[in-house]
């Protein structure tokens, strides 16, 4: 799957610098049970990218995972261990904003 869609430019108004997508599988022993994609339901490899919010002293790092089958993105706040499923509005010029009590 190609990467036609860039990740959100900001997270709750804070600019993000994203690294390039990494397609290298993460090897963990013993391997964890694979989770199906919440969008397409398939168990497919995920590409990952890490993001840094500025200023970093107030904001922790983010990790994005993209389903290589359908392109669905999930972003995890590595400080809070919270994961969000992104929707089309998150890719707009203002980036991603929490709505509905923290759900994206």
Secondary structure, DSSP 4 states (H G I P E B T S, - for coil): ----SPPPSEETTEEEEEPPPB-PPPP-SSPPPPPPPTTT-----EEEEEEEESSTTTS--EEEEEETTT--EEEEETTTTEEEE--GGGGSTT-B--BTTTB-
